[in-house]
Amino acid sequence: VTVAAPDSIPADVHADVMSATGEALRECGYAGLTMQEIADRAEKSKSLLHYHYDTKEGLLVAFLEHLVRRFDAKLDGTADAPPDERLADLIDLLLPDEDDEDWARLHRVLIELRAQAPHQEAFREQLNRNKAFLQRRLAETIEDGVEDGTFREVDPDRTARFVLSALDGARSARTTLGDADDVEAVRAGLAEFVLADLRRSGEGTERVDPAAGDDD
Amino acid sequence: VTVAAPDSIPADVHADVMSATGEALRECGYAGLTMQEIADRAEKSKSLLHYHYDTKEGLLVAFLEHLVRRFDAKLDGTADAPPDERLADLIDLLLPDEDDEDWARLHRVLIELRAQAPHQEAFREQLNRNKAFLQRRLAETIEDGVEDGTFREVDPDRTARFVLSALDGARSARTTLGDADDVEAVRAGLAEFVLADLRRSGEGTERVDPAAGDDD
């Protein structure tokens, strides 16, 4: 997957630094991370890192942005599939593969960054941007399904937030508590309760709709 | 609400220390917390705290256990309601009240403890016990509903894990990213997709059941 670099940084430098940052975070965690560690792994000088990314926090914000760009690049190939398949694919891509220890180590660090977010505005803003991106992707897919009749009428943004919350809870349980059963439960729950329900497009509107009272 | 103390600690001492720990965590966060701070707020000596709780980690584990016991005590009054009401009540109790700043400050600290869980076995074990308790409460309620015909046939444990993951994701978004919209989206999503679906008890079994293939 090709991931774009920020305008001010040469693409090959950025690619090396992002890859080195991922490695360093998986190996050293957030607390143990230093600019020197990343510079060594990227085979760059520490002053070059400071020149392009300013501080360690700046580099971590760039890394969070890199993660969401990489995810976006992965989605490019699936744009032509029907909405229900695209939604199922998005859910699969956002759930961890149980045996992927690299995934687990990186996400343990992301949870630490998230725990810092209330106190670190730059992390909070970038994490909110990443979340808004994922929400938009889910909501657009749901909206496409409502428009072409694959899905029943739902509020796309609210449904996207609900789906993303369930995925996020499962990722956190897997990452911090070592409980992988929640991942399978969320996979099954989203298929059984959300996807199956959304597909009931032709069956009338007798369902409870909590938004129905919001119009007045 | 009356909350039981561990056998080895006088109930009034434990109540004072737990209340002081909650205050200290909300005021100082996890990083700034000291035994002295808690001792001062509880009007006890630091050596008494060490005598009863051993280390700061031991005291925090006792505090996590206290939180789940307090939650349990809150549920006592609702045991006689019908299963669908009890499930809706449980969901409400587990979702933050938007304006409760005390709740938000305490939960920011709980997210920090959770981020420590991969490296701190004692936190991880207690957080897993707390999670197992909530899961069991949700699963028992769902099971009661399946048995008395209020709900359709579902896997109670798996459904409980799914519901809890969504609640957890919403709490984390509210707490770390300041995004309260997810709380309302999860409240609405659980009502619209899960509770409404569970109540379709009399409408046959044409629904997709991802567990159907697991029996062989």
Chai-1 contact restraints between the chains, C-beta under 6 A:
chainA,res_idxA,chainB,res_idxB,connection_type,confidence,min_distance_angstrom,max_distance_angstrom,comment,restraint_id
A,R108,B,P118,contact,1.0,0.0,6.0,A-B,restraint_1
A,I111,B,A115,contact,1.0,0.0,6.0,A-B,restraint_2
A,E112,B,A115,contact,1.0,0.0,6.0,A-B,restraint_3
A,R114,B,T176,contact,1.0,0.0,6.0,A-B,restraint_4
A,A115,B,I111,contact,1.0,0.0,6.0,A-B,restraint_5
A,A115,B,E112,contact,1.0,0.0,6.0,A-B,restraint_6
A,A115,B,A115,contact,1.0,0.0,6.0,A-B,restraint_7
A,A117,B,T176,contact,1.0,0.0,6.0,A-B,restraint_8
A,P118,B,R108,contact,1.0,0.0,6.0,A-B,restraint_9
A,P118,B,T176,contact,1.0,0.0,6.0,A-B,restraint_10
A,L127,B,L177,contact,1.0,0.0,6.0,A-B,restraint_11
A,N128,B,L177,contact,1.0,0.0,6.0,A-B,restraint_12
A,R158,B,A185,contact,1.0,0.0,6.0,A-B,restraint_13
A,R158,B,A188,contact,1.0,0.0,6.0,A-B,restraint_14
A,R161,B,D182,contact,1.0,0.0,6.0,A-B,restraint_15
A,R161,B,A185,contact,1.0,0.0,6.0,A-B,restraint_16
A,F162,B,A185,contact,1.0,0.0,6.0,A-B,restraint_17
A,F162,B,V186,contact,1.0,0.0,6.0,A-B,restraint_18
A,F162,B,G189,contact,1.0,0.0,6.0,A-B,restraint_19
A,S165,B,A166,contact,1.0,0.0,6.0,A-B,restraint_20
A,S165,B,G169,contact,1.0,0.0,6.0,A-B,restraint_21
A,S165,B,A170,contact,1.0,0.0,6.0,A-B,restraint_22
A,S165,B,D182,contact,1.0,0.0,6.0,A-B,restraint_23
A,S165,B,V186,contact,1.0,0.0,6.0,A-B,restraint_24
A,A166,B,S165,contact,1.0,0.0,6.0,A-B,restraint_25
A,A166,B,A166,contact,1.0,0.0,6.0,A-B,restraint_26
A,A166,B,G169,contact,1.0,0.0,6.0,A-B,restraint_27
A,D168,B,G169,contact,1.0,0.0,6.0,A-B,restraint_28
A,G169,B,S165,contact,1.0,0.0,6.0,A-B,restraint_29
A,G169,B,A166,contact,1.0,0.0,6.0,A-B,restraint_30
A,G169,B,D168,contact,1.0,0.0,6.0,A-B,restraint_31
A,G169,B,G169,contact,1.0,0.0,6.0,A-B,restraint_32
A,A170,B,S165,contact,1.0,0.0,6.0,A-B,restraint_33
A,T176,B,R114,contact,1.0,0.0,6.0,A-B,restraint_34
A,T176,B,A117,contact,1.0,0.0,6.0,A-B,restraint_35
A,T176,B,P118,contact,1.0,0.0,6.0,A-B,restraint_36
A,L177,B,L127,contact,1.0,0.0,6.0,A-B,restraint_37
A,L177,B,N128,contact,1.0,0.0,6.0,A-B,restraint_38
A,D182,B,R161,contact,1.0,0.0,6.0,A-B,restraint_39
A,D182,B,S165,contact,1.0,0.0,6.0,A-B,restraint_40
A,A185,B,R158,contact,1.0,0.0,6.0,A-B,restraint_41
A,A185,B,R161,contact,1.0,0.0,6.0,A-B,restraint_42
A,A185,B,F162,contact,1.0,0.0,6.0,A-B,restraint_43
A,V186,B,F162,contact,1.0,0.0,6.0,A-B,restraint_44
A,V186,B,S165,contact,1.0,0.0,6.0,A-B,restraint_45
A,A188,B,R158,contact,1.0,0.0,6.0,A-B,restraint_46
A,A188,B,P210,contact,1.0,0.0,6.0,A-B,restraint_47
A,G189,B,F162,contact,1.0,0.0,6.0,A-B,restraint_48
A,A191,B,P210,contact,1.0,0.0,6.0,A-B,restraint_49
A,E192,B,P210,contact,1.0,0.0,6.0,A-B,restraint_50
A,F193,B,F193,contact,1.0,0.0,6.0,A-B,restraint_51
A,F193,B,V194,contact,1.0,0.0,6.0,A-B,restraint_52
A,F193,B,D197,contact,1.0,0.0,6.0,A-B,restraint_53
A,V194,B,F193,contact,1.0,0.0,6.0,A-B,restraint_54
A,A196,B,R207,contact,1.0,0.0,6.0,A-B,restraint_55
A,A196,B,V208,contact,1.0,0.0,6.0,A-B,restraint_56
A,D197,B,F193,contact,1.0,0.0,6.0,A-B,restraint_57
A,R207,B,A196,contact,1.0,0.0,6.0,A-B,restraint_58
A,V208,B,A196,contact,1.0,0.0,6.0,A-B,restraint_59
A,P210,B,A188,contact,1.0,0.0,6.0,A-B,restraint_60
A,P210,B,A191,contact,1.0,0.0,6.0,A-B,restraint_61
A,P210,B,E192,contact,1.0,0.0,6.0,A-B,restraint_62
